[in-house]
């Protein structure tokens, strides 16, 4: 290679190396965001500290890289053989050895001190205002508000589920936030220290929302702790960051941060307190047990075939389609086809038991704690009478209640 070619090559490499530097320059967010070459600054104090540490190390590495590159280039250029340079004959220099030991030590110390301080803050969950328990499942999340009587499962939204199937009825590019949206997002208030208790039901998952500034593994039989104080209202998206199985890429996380009054309304709505959610006083003071009995009776009322099939189709689309396919075709031995399956159209009691209690030692989870009697009744009716299955029967909510 001639000297001119060497200069051109080194110049090209240098220009390429400047791209991430330009993308990471403070105040140049209009460059950085479209390219996606840098960490998000986030909406918590922890995320900003992590971002600042990242940028500190990045600039240190850039400076070190520049010195090394310049030193190597100068040595190659100045002392090349064509100029008649002769190699030196020394093998020891105490000053150089002291410098290349002390300087890296000081650099590492300058990085380690602030990094350790930030890590200590990340682990300090004391003084929290509320607690949310996060449980990972294959392939969904369960959220339990430990200070409220609220818990629910959060799964990939129905449109993304349908779009990811073979020969989909809706194309991925037509789905907003494809693979990054859920049916039930986690809702939290801003300006509150939220303690997260993270565990798993089956395998190791990892709960990760970049804007919060951390990620934590969820491990069966073990509880990890983390915390966040979100400072800005908004919608923040993440994903499972651990390879947890065949549908690892289909268990997103959505966190919605609300002002305190809006969050209080959401809590009231989840608890069925419509009057509190709308700031309207209740007109009648009714007996709580009697009201609960009335609701239970409504849940057990017989449903029409159309209502059962419609509800069952919705539940199948949100709960079952990921493993058994849009048309009940299944996905390998672990997720058998439901269409044309004699077990599905056979003894209805067995079908109820499988859906309510799951099947031990298989990927079939229990849905008895996730779905109410009406939803399971609709689901059983739907799978027994769809895709050519012709069981011909209707399963009512009261039958599900008896089967529990």
C-alpha positions in Angstrom: 0.0 0.0 0.0 1.4 3.4 -1.0 1.6 6.3 1.5 -1.2 8.1 -0.3 -3.5 5.1 -0.1 -2.7 4.7 3.6 -3.7 8.3 4.3 -7.0 8.0 2.4 -7.9 4.8 4.3 -7.1 6.3 7.7 -9.0 9.4 6.8 -12.1 7.3 5.9 -11.9 5.3 9.1 -11.6 8.5 11.1 -14.6 10.1 9.4 -16.7 7.0 10.1 -15.6 7.1 13.8 -16.9 10.6 14.0 -20.5 9.6 13.3 -21.4 8.2 16.7 -19.5 11.2 18.3 -21.7 13.6 16.4 -24.8 11.6 17.3 -23.9 11.7 21.0 -23.0 15.4 21.2 -24.9 17.2 24.0 -27.6 19.5 22.7 -27.8 17.7 19.4 -30.8 15.5 20.1 -32.3 16.3 16.7 -29.4 14.3 15.2 -29.3 11.6 17.8 -33.0 10.6 18.1 -33.7 9.7 14.4 -30.5 7.6 14.2 -31.0 5.8 17.5 -27.3 5.6 18.1 -27.3 6.6 21.8 -29.0 5.7 25.1 -32.2 7.6 25.9 -31.8 10.2 28.7 -34.9 8.8 30.3 -37.5 10.3 32.7 -36.0 9.4 36.1 -33.0 10.7 38.1 -31.5 7.2 37.8 -31.8 7.2 34.0 -30.1 10.6 33.7 -27.3 9.5 36.0 -26.8 6.4 33.9 -26.8 8.5 30.8 -24.2 10.9 32.2 -22.0 8.0 33.2 -22.3 6.5 29.7 -21.3 9.8 28.1 -18.4 10.3 30.5 -17.0 6.9 29.6 -17.7 7.5 26.0 -15.7 10.8 25.9 -12.9 9.2 27.8 -12.7 6.3 25.3 -12.8 8.8 22.4 -9.9 10.8 23.9 -7.9 7.6 24.5 -8.7 6.3 21.0 -7.6 9.6 19.5 -4.2 9.5 21.3 -3.6 5.9 20.4 -4.6 6.5 16.8 -2.4 9.6 16.4 0.5 7.8 18.2 0.3 4.8 15.9 -0.2 6.8 12.8 2.7 9.1 13.6 5.0 6.1 14.4 4.1 4.3 11.2 4.5 7.5 9.1 7.6 9.0 10.7 9.6 5.8 11.2 8.7 3.8 8.1 11.4 1.7 6.4 11.3 3.7 3.2 12.7 6.7 5.2 15.5 4.6 6.4 14.4 4.4 10.0 16.3 1.9 12.1 14.5 0.1 15.1 15.6 1.1 18.5 17.4 -1.5 20.6 16.0 -0.8 24.1 13.7 -3.1 26.1 13.0 -1.2 29.4 11.9 2.3 30.4 10.9 2.8 34.0 9.2 6.2 33.3 7.0 4.8 30.6 6.0 1.8 32.7 5.0 4.0 35.6 3.0 6.3 33.4 1.1 3.5 31.6 0.2 2.0 35.0 -0.7 5.2 36.9 -2.7 6.9 34.2 -5.1 4.0 33.5 -5.5 3.5 37.3 -6.6 7.1 37.7 -8.9 6.9 34.7 -10.6 3.7 36.1 -10.8 5.4 39.6 -12.5 8.4 38.0 -15.1 6.1 36.4 -15.5 3.7 39.3 -16.4 6.3 42.0 -19.5 7.9 40.3 -20.5 4.5 38.9 -20.5 3.0 42.4 -22.5 5.9 43.8 -25.1 5.4 41.1 -25.3 1.7 41.6 -25.9 2.2 45.4 -28.7 4.6 44.6 -30.3 2.1 42.2 -30.4 -0.5 45.0 -31.8 1.8 47.7 -35.6 1.2 47.6 -36.2 2.7 51.1 -38.7 5.5 51.5 -41.0 4.2 48.7 -44.6 5.4 48.2 -46.1 2.4 46.6 -45.2 -1.2 45.6 -45.9 -3.0 42.3 -45.1 -6.7 42.0 -44.1 -7.9 38.6 -44.2 -11.5 37.6 -42.9 -12.9 34.3 -44.7 -15.7 32.5 -44.2 -17.3 29.2 -45.1 -15.0 27.6 -46.8 -12.2 29.5 -46.5 -10.1 32.6 -48.6 -10.0 35.7 -48.8 -6.7 37.7 -50.1 -6.6 41.3 -50.5 -3.4 43.1 -49.6 -4.4 46.7 -51.2 -1.3 48.2 -54.4 -1.6 46.2 -56.7 -4.5 45.4 -55.6 -4.5 41.7 -53.9 -7.1 39.7 -54.0 -8.0 36.0 -52.1 -9.7 33.2 -50.4 -7.7 30.4 -50.0 -9.4 27.0 -49.1 -8.4 23.4 -52.0 -6.5 21.9 -54.4 -8.3 19.6 -53.5 -6.5 16.4 -49.8 -7.4 16.8 -50.7 -11.0 17.6 -52.7 -11.3 14.4 -50.1 -9.4 12.3 -47.2 -11.8 13.4 -49.1 -14.9 12.2 -48.4 -16.7 8.9 -50.4 -15.1 6.1 -51.7 -12.4 8.5 -55.1 -10.7 8.0 -53.4 -7.4 9.0 -49.9 -6.4 8.0 -47.2 -5.5 10.5 -46.7 -2.1 8.9 -50.3 -1.3 9.4 -50.1 -1.9 13.2 -49.1 1.1 15.3 -46.4 0.2 17.8 -46.1 -3.3 16.3 -44.8 -5.7 18.9 -44.5 -2.9 21.4 -48.1 -2.5 22.6 -50.1 -4.5 25.2 -53.7 -5.1 26.1 -53.3 -3.9 29.7 -50.5 -1.4 30.4 -49.0 -0.8 33.8 -50.4 2.6 35.1 -48.4 4.5 37.7 -48.4 8.1 39.1 -45.6 10.5 38.5 -43.4 12.0 41.3 -43.9 8.9 43.5 -41.1 6.5 44.5 -42.4 3.2 43.1 -40.8 0.0 44.5 -40.9 -2.9 42.0 -40.7 -6.5 43.3 -39.7 -8.7 40.4 -40.0 -12.5 40.1 -41.1 -15.1 37.6 -43.4 -18.1 37.4 -41.5 -20.4 35.0 -38.2 -19.3 33.5 -35.9 -16.3 33.9 -37.3 -13.1 32.2 -36.0 -9.5 32.4 -38.2 -6.4 32.9 -36.7 -3.5 31.0 -38.0 -0.1 30.1 -35.1 2.0 28.8 -36.5 5.4 29.9 -36.5 4.2 33.6 -32.7 3.7 33.5 -32.4 0.0 34.6 -33.5 -3.5 33.9 -33.9 -6.4 36.3 -34.0 -10.2 35.9 -37.2 -11.9 37.1 -36.1 -15.2 38.5 -38.4 -18.1 39.7 -38.3 -18.5 43.5 -36.4 -15.2 44.0 -37.5 -11.6 44.3 -35.4 -8.7 42.9 -36.0 -5.1 43.9 -35.8 -1.9 41.9 -37.4 1.5 42.0 -38.3 4.5 39.8 -39.6 8.0 40.3 -41.0 9.0 37.0 -41.0 12.8 36.5 -42.9 13.3 33.3 -46.3 12.0 32.3 -46.2 9.8 29.2 -46.2 6.3 27.7 -42.9 4.4 28.0 -42.3 1.1 26.2 -39.9 -1.7 26.9 -39.5 -5.5 26.3 -38.3 -8.6 28.0 -34.5 -8.5 27.8 -33.9 -12.2 28.6 -34.0 -15.0 26.1 -37.0 -16.8 27.7 -38.3 -19.1 25.0 -39.8 -19.2 21.5 -42.0 -16.2 22.0 -39.4 -14.1 23.8 -39.8 -11.3 21.3 -43.6 -11.0 21.9 -43.8 -9.9 25.5 -43.5 -6.1 25.5 -43.9 -3.7 28.4 -45.9 -0.5 28.4 -45.9 1.9 31.3 -48.3 4.8 31.4 -47.3 7.6 33.9 -50.2 9.9 35.0 -50.7 12.9 37.1 -51.8 11.9 40.6 -55.4 12.9 40.2 -55.7 11.0 36.9 -54.1 8.0 38.6 -56.5 8.2 41.5 -59.4 8.1 38.9 -57.9 5.1 37.2 -57.6 3.2 40.6 -61.2 4.0 41.4 -62.3 2.8 38.0 -60.3 -0.5 38.4 -62.0 -1.0 41.8 -65.4 -0.4 40.2 -66.0 2.8 42.2 -67.6 4.8 39.4 -68.8 7.6 41.7 -65.2 8.2 43.0 -63.8 8.1 39.5 -66.2 10.8 38.3 -66.2 12.8 41.6 -69.9 12.2 41.9 -71.4 11.3 45.3 -73.2 7.9 45.5 -76.9 8.4 45.8 -77.8 5.2 47.7 -76.0 3.4 50.5 -76.3 -0.3 49.6 -75.1 -3.3 51.5 -71.7 -4.3 50.2 -72.4 -8.1 50.4 -75.7 -7.7 48.6 -74.1 -5.7 45.9 -71.4 -8.4 45.4 -74.0 -11.1 45.3 -75.9 -9.2 42.5 -72.7 -8.9 40.5 -72.0 -12.6 40.9 -75.5 -13.4 39.8 -75.1 -11.3 36.7 -71.8 -13.1 35.9 -73.6 -16.4 36.0 -76.5 -15.5 33.7 -76.9 -17.5 30.5 -75.5 -16.0 27.4 -76.6 -16.3 23.8 -74.6 -18.1 21.2 -73.6 -14.9 19.5 -72.4 -13.4 22.7 -70.4 -16.5 23.7 -68.7 -16.7 20.3 -68.0 -13.0 20.2 -66.5 -13.0 23.7 -64.7 -16.2 23.1 -63.1 -14.9 19.9 -61.8 -11.8 21.7 -60.3 -13.9 24.5 -58.8 -16.3 22.0 -57.2 -13.4 20.1 -55.7 -11.9 23.3 -54.8 -15.1 25.2 -54.4 -18.1 22.9 -53.5 -17.0 19.4 -49.7 -16.6 20.2 -49.4 -20.4 20.8 -52.2 -22.0 18.8 -52.3 -19.7 15.8 -55.0 -17.5 14.3 -56.9 -20.4 12.7 -56.2 -22.9 15.5 -53.5 -24.6 13.5 -51.0 -24.9 16.4 -47.2 -24.5 16.3 -45.4 -27.8 16.7 -45.7 -30.5 19.3 -45.6 -28.1 22.2 -48.6 -26.2 21.0 -51.0 -28.6 19.3 -53.6 -27.7 16.7 -57.1 -27.0 18.1 -58.8 -27.2 14.7 -59.9 -30.8 14.1 -58.6 -31.9 17.5 -60.8 -34.7 18.9 -59.8 -33.7 22.4 -61.2 -30.3 21.9 -64.5 -31.5 20.5 -64.7 -34.5 22.9 -65.5 -34.4 26.6 -66.3 -30.8 27.5 -65.4 -31.4 31.1 -61.8 -32.2 30.1 -61.6 -29.0 28.0 -62.9 -26.9 31.0 -60.3 -28.5 33.3 -57.4 -27.9 30.9 -58.3 -24.2 30.5 -59.0 -23.6 34.2 -56.1 -25.6 35.7 -53.6 -26.0 32.9 -51.6 -29.1 32.2 -48.6 -29.9 34.4 -45.3 -30.4 32.7 -46.4 -28.6 29.5 -46.6 -25.1 28.2 -50.3 -24.9 28.8 -50.8 -22.5 31.7 -53.8 -22.3 34.0 -56.3 -19.6 33.1 -58.6 -20.0 36.0 -57.0 -17.2 37.9 -56.8 -14.9 34.9 -60.2 -15.2 33.3 -63.7 -14.9 34.9 -66.5 -17.5 34.4 -68.0 -15.6 31.4 -64.7 -15.4 29.6 -63.8 -19.0 30.1 -67.3 -20.0 29.0 -67.0 -18.0 25.8 -63.5 -19.4 25.1 -64.6 -23.0 25.5 -67.6 -22.4 23.3 -65.5 -20.7 20.7 -62.8 -23.3 20.3 -65.3 -26.1 20.3 -67.3 -24.5 17.4 -64.7 -22.8 15.2 -62.4 -23.8 12.3 -64.5 -26.7 11.4 -65.0 -28.0 15.0 -68.6 -28.9 15.4 -69.2 -29.8 19.0 -72.5 -27.9 18.7 -72.8 -27.1 22.4 -72.9 -23.8 24.4 -71.0 -23.6 27.6 -72.5 -21.2 30.1 -70.8 -19.3 32.9 -72.6 -21.3 35.6 -71.0 -24.5 34.3 -67.6 -22.9 34.6 -68.4 -21.9 38.2 -69.3 -25.4 39.0 -66.2 -26.8 37.4 -63.8 -24.6 39.4 
